Amino acid sequence: MAEILSVILGGGKGTRLYPLTKERAKPAVPFGGKYRLVDIPISNCINSKLRNIYILTQFNTASLHFHISSTYRFDSFTGGFAEVLAAEQTFENSEWYMGTADAVRQNTYHFHSHKPTHYIILSGDQLYRMDLKEFLKEHLQSGAEVTIASTPVTRKDTNQLGILQLDKMGNIKQFLEKPGPDKNIDEYKIPKSRKLEENIPEEKEFLASMGIYIFNADAMDRGLNNDYTDFGKEVIPMMIEKARVRAHIYKGYWEDIGTISNFFEANLDLAKPWPKFNLYDRDNPIYSHRRDLPASKINACSFKRALATEGSIINADSITDSLIGVRSVIHKGANLDQVYTMGTDFYESEREKQNNKEMNIPNVGIGAETQIRKAIIDRNVRIGQGCRIGLDEIVREDSECATYYVRDGIIIIPKNAIIPDGTII
């Protein structure tokens, strides 16, 4: 029997998702109104019955650690664990994680105690649903030492991804990191025999690495017996030269949540009639923190292509192409168009609301008659009455101040921000 250890990489500083990563690790960013990004790979592991899970973390880890420890508690009958391994100083090493491979290398003494036969390396900030047991089965049957999950992409999509060159048997011959738009990469096109066998669409001529790997345990030890710090840039190209490395072709939906626009579009897509990522899959649920909240109460509102998660109280005028997070309070006459509001961590008491009034501070939520378009509203934000956000003059790209940021043409109101009555952004 294969003994599998799942290792989820918690990511670096997440600068491209700033300011959503200002106070939290990238995998801890709220997704889908009620989840965190890290819930996706953990749920894939659980649904595939792979329950020995480590999450490697380093930056802004407090909220991620709390989420993991309060959510994933396996009982003594089924076994398993989901544990955080934060960067730590030891007598042998006093460095931070220098990259993905270095993070795994620094924790191998923790991993070896489980005596795994194989490792599955996963990213903590990707959106997909994969049967990892099927992935493992293919790896075992192939006799490969390393298998890389890959997805078919168009030439345009290759610019920011690692591209694989295959032979006709599915073995990887070369790996090219982020070729850019101008480089001739025709030699990396998928062999026609593989395209026909896998029924890959004609316009998707290349295979991109998903940053998801299966290593035989001894191959992992050899691959990390050096000073290389990154899997994609260093370890994988080296292993292709020295070991048998194969590609597992995955044709389902996959999104690398690398930018604000990726994140924004992936969330709003969940509210469409036929979303690319299905939250309603009975056999493969996405797990998250249990909150025991009441159902959302909608007193008056016109909804179009919108989701409202539990615990919300909505009196708005209209909500279109939007996602409403847990415990959101939206007052009378408000209009939201292309908005992801992440909700709040608490309800305010009547006494707290009275104190807010005396201090001229809006209550948490979105005030009456406020209009918002194309925006991300982070947790515990207070937006007053009669505000206009994203409807008037175009705000300069990359603008930022204490109460808002602009990234990829999207206005972001950061966590705990206070927007006074009548504010125009």
PyMOL commands that set and color helices and strands:
alter all, ss='L'
color gray80, all
select helices_A, chain A and resi 15-17+26-28+39-47+62-71+100-105+108-112+132-142+156-160+186-188+192-198+217-223+231-242+260-269+350-358
alter helices_A, ss='H'
color red, helices_A
select strands_A, chain A and resi 4-9+30-31+35-36+52-57+81-86+118-123+126-128+146-153+162-166+172-177+206-216+245-249+254-256+297-298+302-308+313-314+318-324+329-330+335-341+365-366+371-377+382-383+388-389+405-407+410-413+418-419
alter strands_A, ss='S'
color yellow, strands_A
deselect
rebuild
show_as cartoon
